[in-house]
Amino acid sequence: MAYRGWRRNGTKYNAHKTEVDGIEFPSKHEANRYCELKLLERAGEISDLRLQVDFELIPNQYITEKRYGKNGKELKDKQILLERKVVYRADFVYTDKDGSQVVEDTKGFKTKEYLIKRKLMLYVHGIQIQEV
C-alpha cells in the first residue's frame, strides 16, 4: 500500500478491520475484546452480551409551525426538525455476576466527541463507561 502522509494503512487512527464470528470489527483491539467477552460469557462470568448498543443522550429538537389552508382554516401543526438526536453507541453491553449492567468501549484514541458523550452518559443515564 502506498504511503499517504502519516497514515500508513489509510485509516485515521491506524486501525485494521478484523472479522470474528462473521462480525466485522473496526479494529483488532475491539475484535480481541469481543473474543475475551465471549469466553467470559461461556464461563458464566457475564451474561446478555450485546454489541453496538445505542443510548440516546439528547432527543431530536423540533419547532412547531402553525399552518393554515387556502380558506384561512387552521390545519394540523407541522413539526420541523431543527437538530437531530445525539446518540452514544457502546461497543459492548453486558450483565456482570452481580446483575449490574456494564457498558464498555474499546479505545485506542479518545476524541473530543467521545469525551463529551462519555460525560453525557454519566449525566443523563448515570452510567459510567468502562474503557478497555
N, C-alpha and C positions, 0 to 999 in steps of 0.2 A: 504494500500500500504506500502511496506517495505521502511524503511528509507535508502536512498542512500547518505550518506555523508551529504553535505549541501543542497542537492536538495530534498525538501520534496515531490514534486509531479512528479519528474522525468524530469522536464524541467529546462533548464539552468537559466532562469530569473523568475521562479515561475509563469509562465503564464498558464491560463486554457483555452483550446479551447472552444469556445461558438458558437452556431448556432442561427442565426436570419434570418427569411425570406428565409430559405433554403440555406443561405450563411454561411460557416464556417469561423469564425474569429480566429486568433491565440491567442487572449486574450479577457477577459471580458471588459477591458478598450476600446479596439477597437470596440467591438460589441455595447457597450453603446454609443460611439460617433456616430456610424452609425445610431442608433435609434434617437439620437438628430438631426442629419443632415436630416434624412427622415422627421421628424416633421417640421424642418425649410423649407424644400422643399415644403411640403404640404401647409404651411402657406404663401408661396410666398416670403420668405426672401432670399432664394437661388434657383438656378436652375441648370440643367445639372449635377447632382451629378453622379460621376463616381468613381469606386473602382479599386485599383491596377493598376494605370496608369504608364507606363514606360516612362522614359526620358533618352535618350542616352547622356552620358556625354563624353565618348571617343569612337570613332569608332573602328572597327576592324583594326588591323595593319597587313599589308601584305608585303611580299617581292616578287619581280618578278624574276623568274628563266627562263633563256633562254633555249630552248630545240631544239635539232637537231635530224633529222631522221637518219636511217642507211646510207643513201647516202650522208649525210652531209647537206641536205636541211634543212633550218630553219623552225621550226614548230611554232605553236602558243605558246606564252609565258605562263608559268604556274604561277598562284598566290598561294603562300604558306602562310597560316595563321600563323603569329608569336604570336600575342596577341589577345585574344577575346575582344569584346567591353565591356565597363563599363556602366552599366545601374543603374539608381536610380528608384526604384518602390515606388511611392507615395501611401499612404493608401487611401486618398480621394482627388479628384479634383472636384471643383465646381465653378460656377459663382455667385458672390455676387450681391446685389442690384445695385451697381454702374456699373456692367458689367465687372468687372475685375476678372481674373482667380485667384483662391485661391488653393494652394497646401498645404495639411495638412498631418501631420504624428503624430500618437499617440505613444508617447514614454514613457516607464517606465524606460528604461536604455539606455543611449546614448553610443553606441560603438564607437571605433576609426574609424571603417569603415564608420559608419553613419556620423560622424563629417566631414570626408573628402568629402563624397558625398554631404553633405549639402553645403559645401564651393564651390564645383564644380558646383552645381546647380545655385548658385548665379553668379559665374564667367562665365559659359557657356551660360546659358539661361536667366540670370538676374532675376531669381525667388527666392524669399526668402521663405523658408519653414516655415509654422506656426506649432509649436509643441504644442500638446494638452496633 
